Amino acid sequence: MIGEDGKLYIDGGWAKSSGDDWIEAVSPATEEVIGRVPAANRADIDRAVAAARHAFDHGPWPRMTHAERARIIQQAMDHLRAIADEVAITITSEMGSPISQSRAVQVPRSCAIWEYFAELATDYPWTEVRPSYDDFNAASEVVVEREPVGVVAAIVPWNGPLIVAAMKLAPALIAGCTAVLKPSEEAAMNFAALAQVFQQAGLPRGVLNIVPANRDVSEYLVSHSGIDKVSLTGSTAAGRKVGAICAEQLRRFTLELGGKGAALLLEDIALDDVLAGLVAPMTFISGQACNAPTRILAPRSRYDEIADALAQTIAALPFGDPMDPETVIGPLSSRRQRDRVKSYLDLGKAEGARAIVGGGVPADRPRGWYVQPTLFVDVDNRMRIAQEEIFGPVYCLIPYDGVEDGLRIANDSAYGLQSSIWTSAPTAGLKLARRIRCGSVGVNSHNLDMAAPFGGLKQSGVGRECGIEGISDYVEIKSIMPPVGTSAR
């Protein structure tokens, strides 16, 4: 794993850190130290950026064909699939994702993202020829070229480490960029596998560099003069800071930030079907997902019925040891995160909401960073528990009066990442979905799809990942005007 012998992954190989600091990996289930990685310092960042810069400016990667790059990516994913279970166990050990989710989603989904972009490169419009418009350019044609943006700094969180890294690195690398990846301090060990499989696949030196680091060093990476683009997934507060640095330096950036997803349940729903569709997105990574449906909007006419059904569903979820294949909700990722979520449980009660399921820390689990899966009822959308991102298995059931009121509440949020409409009339649901101010809106689902661009409105971010737009975020557009017919020669 990264750092097991005191090394970072820089310039195609394992390199000793310039400093003596370490990042300890602590099990969220046992609170025991299970490993450590070296903490990169500024000198290490300089080396990683220099390697990526040289690989972009002088190396073969940007000059390869897209098919050649795709072959290396596919070979790397073949290697990653071969060690998928080992990687899944590492992810669960260091950040607490239930092992069933790590095995079924965390690793295979990351592989699928890499493979999706490798395939998409074949159809992406890298070069487009247009007729000129102005009379004085009648003898010329317009060739629009999409070229790699350059050296990318990718900063990823702990909740879906390999998945989010793939959402950034796969389109960046297939476009011909090179990258410096900064993993979260809470989930850095699993990235040894990513380095290993790309090394085995023959990725040219310097194309991918992996440097775990603390926040101060991460800020140094964002501001580094050798970086052309920054892509961050993190909190809205972190996004503001990164955006300010990049704006000052006129540097490109993509920010995928917080969310407070609403699931708007219409009066005509078949409740059993809705609950079956909501459980997975509600509970993924123990509720620590930015796109989770944490605000459930229920028509007042069916509020008590929905509250009872939701309470029974949440109370029945297997809860506990993340290494148990039956577990659906496990511990939170860190002591800091557990304490933060607990503070919101206390706040919700103080605001006047009632926890009809959970509401505290389980007394039978004195070790580990657990909070009980919690359902609050009697929630007003103006409460802080309904407005602020909690990032844990805490759900607010909010009543509404009529569809217009439901839409108003759904849109009454500083965030705009993902929401959903649930109805027995999907055509009507589609019309309502168009009125939700979110980057993604599902009708009778709350899922993501690789073909669908993902990103936020309002304080949920800037830019899009996934889909053809995912590649477009890592290219620069160049216009060339040769004589008519030149591009066809």
C-alpha positions as CSV (number, residue, x, y, z in Angstrom):
1,M,0.0,0.0,0.0
2,I,1.1,3.6,-0.4
3,G,3.5,4.5,2.3
4,E,4.0,1.0,3.8
5,D,7.7,1.5,3.1
6,G,7.6,5.3,3.5
7,K,7.1,6.1,-0.1
8,L,4.8,8.2,-2.3
9,Y,3.9,7.5,-6.0
10,I,5.7,10.2,-8.1
11,D,7.0,10.1,-11.7
12,G,6.0,6.5,-12.3
13,G,7.6,4.9,-9.3
14,W,7.8,4.9,-5.5
15,A,9.7,7.8,-4.0
16,K,10.6,8.6,-0.4
17,S,8.9,11.5,1.1
18,S,11.0,14.6,1.8
19,G,9.6,14.9,5.3
20,D,9.0,12.8,8.4
21,D,5.3,13.3,8.9
22,W,2.8,10.5,8.6
23,I,-1.0,10.1,8.2
24,E,-2.4,7.4,10.4
25,A,-5.3,5.3,9.2
26,V,-7.7,4.6,12.1
27,S,-10.5,2.0,11.8
28,P,-13.9,3.7,12.2
29,A,-15.2,0.5,13.7
30,T,-12.5,-0.2,16.3
31,E,-10.7,3.1,16.6
32,E,-7.4,1.2,16.2
33,V,-4.5,2.3,14.0
34,I,-4.5,-0.1,11.0
35,G,-1.8,1.5,8.9
36,R,-0.2,4.8,7.8
37,V,0.9,6.7,4.8
38,P,3.5,9.4,4.4
39,A,2.2,12.9,4.5
40,A,3.6,14.8,1.5
41,N,5.1,18.2,2.1
42,R,5.7,21.1,-0.2
43,A,8.9,19.7,-1.6
44,D,7.0,16.5,-2.5
45,I,4.3,18.5,-4.2
46,D,6.9,20.3,-6.2
47,R,8.3,17.0,-7.4
48,A,4.9,15.6,-8.3
49,V,3.9,18.7,-10.2
50,A,7.3,18.8,-12.0
51,A,6.8,15.2,-13.0
52,A,3.3,15.8,-14.3
53,R,4.5,19.0,-16.0
54,H,7.3,17.2,-17.8
55,A,5.1,14.4,-18.8
56,F,2.6,16.8,-20.4
57,D,5.0,19.1,-22.0
58,H,7.5,16.5,-23.3
59,G,6.2,13.0,-22.7
60,P,4.3,10.7,-25.0
61,W,0.9,10.6,-23.3
62,P,-0.7,13.8,-24.8
63,R,0.7,12.8,-28.2
64,M,-0.7,9.3,-28.2
65,T,-4.0,8.6,-30.0
66,H,-7.1,8.3,-27.9
67,A,-7.2,4.6,-28.8
68,E,-3.7,4.1,-27.4
69,R,-4.6,5.8,-24.2
70,A,-7.8,3.8,-23.9
71,R,-5.9,0.5,-24.2
72,I,-3.6,1.4,-21.3
73,I,-6.6,2.4,-19.2
74,Q,-8.4,-0.8,-20.0
75,Q,-5.4,-2.9,-19.1
76,A,-5.1,-1.1,-15.8
77,M,-8.8,-1.8,-15.0
78,D,-8.3,-5.5,-15.9
79,H,-5.5,-5.5,-13.2
80,L,-7.7,-3.6,-10.7
81,R,-10.6,-6.1,-11.1
82,A,-8.2,-8.9,-10.4
83,I,-7.5,-7.5,-6.9
84,A,-10.9,-6.0,-6.3
85,D,-11.7,-7.8,-3.1
86,E,-8.4,-6.8,-1.5
87,V,-9.0,-3.2,-2.4
88,A,-12.6,-3.3,-1.1
89,I,-11.4,-4.6,2.2
90,T,-8.9,-1.8,2.4
91,I,-11.6,0.9,1.7
92,T,-13.9,-0.6,4.4
93,S,-11.1,-0.9,6.9
94,E,-10.0,2.8,6.6
95,M,-13.2,4.7,6.1
96,G,-16.0,2.4,7.2
97,S,-18.0,1.8,4.0
98,P,-20.0,-1.4,4.6
99,I,-18.1,-4.2,2.9
100,S,-21.1,-5.2,0.8
101,Q,-21.1,-1.7,-0.7
102,S,-17.3,-1.7,-1.1
103,R,-17.4,-5.0,-3.0
104,A,-20.5,-4.2,-5.1
105,V,-20.1,-0.5,-5.7
106,Q,-16.9,1.2,-4.5
107,V,-14.4,-0.8,-6.6
108,P,-16.5,-2.1,-9.6
109,R,-18.1,1.3,-10.1
110,S,-14.7,2.9,-10.3
111,C,-13.5,0.4,-12.9
112,A,-16.7,1.0,-14.9
113,I,-16.1,4.8,-14.9
114,W,-12.6,4.4,-16.3
115,E,-13.9,2.0,-18.9
116,Y,-16.8,4.3,-19.8
117,F,-14.5,7.2,-20.6
118,A,-12.1,4.9,-22.5
119,E,-15.0,3.9,-24.8
120,L,-16.5,7.4,-25.0
121,A,-13.3,8.7,-26.4
122,T,-14.1,7.0,-29.7
123,D,-17.2,9.2,-30.3
124,Y,-16.0,12.4,-28.6
125,P,-15.8,15.4,-31.0
126,W,-12.1,16.1,-30.7
127,T,-12.1,17.9,-34.0
128,E,-15.0,19.6,-35.7
129,V,-15.1,21.4,-39.0
130,R,-17.5,24.3,-39.6
131,P,-18.1,26.6,-42.5
132,S,-17.0,30.2,-41.9
133,Y,-19.7,32.8,-41.5
134,D,-18.2,36.2,-42.3
135,D,-18.0,37.1,-46.0
136,F,-14.4,38.2,-45.7
137,N,-13.6,34.6,-44.5
138,A,-15.3,32.9,-47.5
139,A,-12.1,31.2,-48.5
140,S,-11.6,29.7,-45.1
141,E,-13.2,27.0,-43.0
142,V,-13.3,26.8,-39.2
143,V,-11.6,23.8,-37.5
144,V,-12.4,23.5,-33.8
145,E,-9.9,21.4,-31.9
146,R,-10.4,20.2,-28.4
147,E,-7.0,19.8,-26.7
148,P,-6.0,18.6,-23.2
149,V,-6.1,21.4,-20.6
150,G,-2.7,20.4,-19.2
151,V,-1.7,19.3,-15.7
152,V,-4.7,18.6,-13.4
153,A,-4.7,18.7,-9.6
154,A,-7.4,16.3,-8.5
155,I,-8.5,16.5,-4.9
156,V,-10.9,13.7,-3.7
157,P,-12.8,13.0,-0.5
158,W,-12.9,9.9,1.7
159,N,-16.5,8.7,1.1
160,G,-16.1,7.3,-2.4
161,P,-12.4,7.5,-2.9
162,L,-11.8,5.4,-6.0
163,I,-15.2,6.4,-7.5
164,V,-14.6,10.1,-7.3
165,A,-11.0,9.8,-8.4
166,A,-12.2,7.9,-11.5
167,M,-14.8,10.7,-12.2
168,K,-11.9,13.1,-12.4
169,L,-8.9,11.2,-13.6
170,A,-10.6,9.1,-16.3
171,P,-11.8,12.0,-18.5
172,A,-8.6,14.0,-17.7
173,L,-6.3,11.2,-18.8
174,I,-8.3,10.1,-21.8
175,A,-8.1,13.7,-23.0
176,G,-4.3,13.6,-22.7
177,C,-3.9,15.5,-19.4
178,T,-1.5,14.5,-16.7
179,A,-2.4,14.6,-13.0
180,V,-1.4,15.0,-9.4
181,L,-4.0,13.2,-7.2
182,K,-4.4,14.3,-3.6
183,P,-6.4,11.7,-1.6
184,S,-8.2,12.4,1.6
185,E,-6.3,11.8,4.8
186,E,-9.1,9.5,5.9
187,A,-8.9,7.2,2.8
188,A,-5.4,7.2,1.3
189,M,-4.3,3.6,1.6
190,N,-6.5,2.2,-1.1
191,F,-4.8,4.4,-3.8
192,A,-1.7,2.2,-3.7
193,A,-3.8,-0.2,-5.9
194,L,-4.5,2.5,-8.4
195,A,-0.8,3.3,-8.7
196,Q,0.1,-0.3,-8.9
197,V,-2.4,-1.2,-11.7
198,F,-1.4,1.8,-13.9
199,Q,2.3,0.9,-13.4
200,Q,1.6,-2.6,-14.5
201,A,-0.4,-1.3,-17.5
202,G,2.6,0.7,-18.7
203,L,1.3,4.2,-18.1
204,P,4.2,6.6,-19.0
205,R,6.1,8.2,-16.2
206,G,4.7,11.3,-14.6
207,V,1.2,10.9,-16.0
208,L,-0.3,10.0,-12.6
209,N,1.2,11.1,-9.3
210,I,-0.4,10.3,-5.9
211,V,0.5,12.4,-2.9
212,P,-1.6,12.2,0.3
213,A,-1.2,15.5,2.3
214,N,-2.8,17.7,5.0
215,R,-4.9,20.7,4.2
216,D,-2.1,23.3,4.2
217,V,-0.1,21.3,1.7
218,S,-3.2,20.7,-0.3
219,E,-3.7,24.4,-0.6
220,Y,-0.1,24.7,-1.8
221,L,-1.0,22.2,-4.6
222,V,-4.0,24.2,-5.6
223,S,-2.0,27.4,-5.9
224,H,1.0,25.8,-7.6
225,S,2.2,27.6,-10.7
226,G,2.6,24.3,-12.5
227,I,-1.1,23.4,-12.3
228,D,-3.4,24.2,-15.2
229,K,-6.7,23.0,-13.7
230,V,-8.1,22.0,-10.3
231,S,-10.9,19.5,-9.7
232,L,-12.2,19.3,-6.2
233,T,-14.9,17.2,-4.6
234,G,-15.5,18.4,-1.1
235,S,-17.4,20.7,1.2
236,T,-18.8,24.0,0.1
237,A,-16.4,25.8,2.4
238,A,-13.5,24.1,0.7
239,G,-14.9,24.9,-2.7
240,R,-15.1,28.6,-1.9
241,K,-11.4,28.6,-0.9
242,V,-10.3,26.6,-4.0
243,G,-12.5,28.8,-6.3
244,A,-11.0,32.0,-4.8
245,I,-7.4,30.8,-5.4
246,C,-8.1,29.6,-8.9
247,A,-10.0,32.8,-9.8
248,E,-7.1,34.9,-8.6
249,Q,-4.8,33.0,-10.9
250,L,-7.3,32.6,-13.7
251,R,-7.0,28.9,-13.4
252,R,-9.6,26.5,-14.6
253,F,-11.5,24.6,-11.9
254,T,-14.4,22.2,-11.3
255,L,-16.1,22.0,-7.9
256,E,-18.5,19.2,-6.9
257,L,-19.6,20.3,-3.5
258,G,-22.4,19.8,-0.9
259,G,-26.0,18.8,-1.2
260,K,-29.3,18.5,0.6
261,G,-31.2,16.3,-1.7
262,A,-35.0,16.4,-1.7
263,A,-37.2,13.4,-2.5
264,L,-40.6,14.8,-3.4
265,L,-43.3,12.1,-2.8
266,L,-46.5,12.9,-4.6
267,E,-49.9,12.0,-3.2
268,D,-50.4,9.2,-5.8
269,I,-47.4,7.1,-4.9
270,A,-47.3,3.4,-4.3
271,L,-45.4,3.7,-1.0
272,D,-43.8,0.3,-1.0
273,D,-42.2,1.0,-4.4
274,V,-40.9,4.3,-3.3
275,L,-39.3,2.9,-0.2
276,A,-37.7,0.1,-2.2
277,G,-36.2,2.8,-4.5
278,L,-35.1,5.2,-1.8
279,V,-33.3,2.9,0.6
280,A,-30.1,2.4,-1.4
281,P,-29.4,6.1,-2.1
282,M,-30.4,7.0,1.5
283,T,-28.0,4.5,3.1
284,F,-25.1,4.4,0.7
285,I,-21.8,5.0,2.7
286,S,-24.0,5.2,5.8
287,G,-25.6,8.4,4.6
288,Q,-22.3,10.1,3.8
289,A,-23.0,10.9,0.2
290,C,-23.4,14.4,-1.1
291,N,-26.3,13.4,-3.3
292,A,-28.2,11.4,-0.7
293,P,-32.0,12.1,-0.4
294,T,-32.0,13.4,3.2
295,R,-35.1,15.6,2.9
296,I,-38.2,13.5,2.3
297,L,-41.1,15.7,1.4
298,A,-44.5,14.1,2.1
299,P,-48.0,15.3,1.3
300,R,-49.7,16.2,4.5
301,S,-52.7,13.9,3.6
302,R,-50.3,10.9,3.8
303,Y,-47.7,12.2,6.3
304,D,-48.4,9.8,9.2
305,E,-48.6,6.8,6.9
306,I,-45.3,7.7,5.2
307,A,-43.7,8.4,8.6
308,D,-44.7,5.0,10.0
309,A,-43.5,3.2,6.9
310,L,-40.2,5.1,6.8
311,A,-39.6,4.5,10.5
312,Q,-40.1,0.8,10.2
313,T,-37.8,0.6,7.1
314,I,-35.0,2.6,8.8
315,A,-35.3,0.7,12.1
316,A,-35.0,-2.6,10.3
317,L,-31.8,-1.7,8.4
318,P,-28.9,-4.0,9.6
319,F,-26.6,-1.6,11.5
320,G,-23.1,-2.3,12.9
321,D,-19.8,-3.8,11.9
322,P,-18.8,-2.7,8.4
323,M,-17.0,-5.9,7.8
324,D,-20.3,-7.9,8.2
325,P,-21.7,-8.5,4.7
326,E,-25.2,-8.0,6.1
327,T,-24.5,-4.5,7.4
328,V,-26.2,-1.7,5.5
329,I,-25.3,1.2,7.8
330,G,-21.9,1.2,9.6
331,P,-19.8,3.7,11.5
332,L,-19.0,7.2,10.3
333,S,-15.6,7.8,8.8
334,S,-13.9,9.6,11.7
335,R,-14.4,10.8,15.2
336,R,-14.7,14.4,13.9
337,Q,-17.5,13.3,11.6
338,R,-19.3,11.3,14.3
339,D,-19.2,14.3,16.7
340,R,-20.4,16.6,13.9
341,V,-23.4,14.4,13.1
342,K,-24.2,14.0,16.8
343,S,-24.3,17.7,17.2
344,Y,-27.0,17.9,14.6
345,L,-29.0,15.2,16.4
346,D,-29.0,17.4,19.5
347,L,-29.7,20.5,17.4
348,G,-32.7,18.8,15.7
349,K,-34.3,18.1,19.0
350,A,-33.6,21.6,20.3
351,E,-35.3,23.0,17.1
352,G,-38.5,21.1,17.9
353,A,-38.2,18.1,15.6
354,R,-38.9,14.6,17.0
355,A,-36.6,11.6,16.4
356,I,-39.0,8.7,16.0
357,V,-36.1,6.4,15.0
358,G,-32.6,6.7,16.5
359,G,-31.5,10.1,17.6
360,G,-28.3,9.4,19.4
361,V,-25.1,7.3,19.8
362,P,-25.8,3.6,20.4
363,A,-25.0,2.6,24.0
364,D,-24.1,-1.0,23.0
365,R,-21.2,0.2,20.8
366,P,-18.7,2.0,23.1
367,R,-16.0,1.7,20.5
368,G,-16.2,2.9,16.9
369,W,-17.7,6.1,15.5
370,Y,-21.3,5.1,15.3
371,V,-24.5,7.2,15.3
372,Q,-28.0,5.6,15.2
373,P,-29.8,5.9,11.8
374,T,-32.3,8.7,12.6
375,L,-35.6,9.8,11.2
376,F,-36.8,13.3,12.3
377,V,-40.5,14.2,11.9
378,D,-42.3,17.4,12.5
379,V,-39.5,19.1,10.6
380,D,-39.9,22.6,9.2
381,N,-37.8,23.3,6.2
382,R,-36.4,26.4,7.8
383,M,-34.7,24.3,10.6
384,R,-31.0,24.0,10.3
385,I,-31.3,20.2,10.2
386,A,-33.3,20.7,6.9
387,Q,-31.0,23.4,5.5
388,E,-27.5,22.3,6.4
389,E,-25.6,19.2,5.1
390,I,-25.3,16.7,7.9
391,F,-23.5,13.9,6.0
392,G,-24.7,11.0,8.0
393,P,-27.7,8.6,8.3
394,V,-30.1,11.4,9.4
395,Y,-33.3,12.0,7.5
396,C,-35.9,14.8,7.7
397,L,-39.5,14.1,6.9
398,I,-41.1,17.4,5.9
399,P,-44.8,17.9,5.2
400,Y,-46.2,20.0,2.3
401,D,-49.6,21.2,1.2
402,G,-50.2,20.7,-2.5
403,V,-47.7,20.2,-5.3
404,E,-46.7,23.9,-5.6
405,D,-45.8,23.9,-1.9
406,G,-43.8,20.8,-2.4
407,L,-41.9,22.3,-5.3
408,R,-41.3,25.5,-3.3
409,I,-39.8,23.5,-0.4
410,A,-37.7,21.3,-2.7
411,N,-36.2,24.5,-4.2
412,D,-35.9,26.2,-0.8
413,S,-32.2,25.2,-0.3
414,A,-28.8,26.8,-0.7
415,Y,-27.9,23.6,-2.5
416,G,-28.8,22.2,-5.9
417,L,-27.1,18.9,-6.5
418,Q,-29.6,16.1,-6.8
419,S,-33.3,15.6,-6.1
420,S,-36.1,13.3,-7.2
421,I,-39.8,13.2,-7.9
422,W,-41.8,10.1,-7.0
423,T,-45.2,9.5,-8.6
424,S,-47.5,7.0,-10.3
425,A,-47.7,9.3,-13.3
426,P,-44.2,9.6,-14.6
427,T,-45.1,11.9,-17.5
428,A,-46.4,14.4,-15.0
429,G,-43.3,13.7,-12.9
430,L,-41.1,14.7,-15.8
431,K,-42.8,18.1,-16.1
432,L,-42.3,18.7,-12.3
433,A,-38.7,17.6,-12.5
434,R,-38.0,20.4,-15.0
435,R,-39.1,22.9,-12.2
436,I,-36.6,21.6,-9.6
437,R,-33.4,23.7,-9.4
438,C,-30.9,20.9,-9.3
439,G,-28.1,19.6,-11.5
440,S,-29.7,16.1,-11.5
441,V,-33.4,15.2,-10.9
442,G,-34.7,11.6,-11.0
443,V,-38.3,10.6,-11.7
444,N,-39.0,7.5,-9.6
445,S,-35.3,7.0,-8.9
446,H,-32.5,8.8,-7.1
447,N,-29.6,7.3,-9.0
448,L,-26.7,8.5,-11.0
449,D,-25.7,7.4,-14.5
450,M,-22.4,7.7,-16.2
451,A,-24.0,9.1,-19.3
452,A,-25.7,11.8,-17.3
453,P,-23.7,15.0,-16.5
454,F,-23.4,15.3,-12.7
455,G,-22.8,18.5,-10.8
456,G,-24.6,21.2,-8.9
457,L,-26.4,24.5,-9.0
458,K,-26.2,27.2,-6.4
459,Q,-23.7,26.3,-3.6
460,S,-23.4,22.7,-4.9
461,G,-20.6,23.6,-7.3
462,V,-19.3,24.6,-10.7
463,G,-18.9,22.4,-13.7
464,R,-20.0,18.8,-14.5
465,E,-18.6,15.3,-14.3
466,C,-19.7,12.2,-16.2
467,G,-21.2,12.1,-19.6
468,I,-19.6,13.7,-22.6
469,E,-19.5,16.9,-20.5
470,G,-17.0,15.1,-18.2
471,I,-14.4,15.1,-20.9
472,S,-15.3,18.7,-22.0
473,D,-14.2,19.9,-18.5
474,Y,-10.7,18.8,-19.3
475,V,-10.1,20.3,-22.7
476,E,-9.3,23.7,-24.1
477,I,-10.9,24.8,-27.4
478,K,-8.8,26.1,-30.2
479,S,-10.1,27.6,-33.4
480,I,-7.9,27.1,-36.6
481,M,-8.9,28.8,-39.9
482,P,-7.2,27.1,-42.9
483,P,-8.3,27.4,-46.5
484,V,-11.5,25.6,-47.4
485,G,-10.9,21.9,-47.9
486,T,-7.6,21.8,-46.1
487,S,-8.9,19.7,-43.1
488,A,-10.2,17.0,-45.4
489,R,-6.8,16.4,-47.0
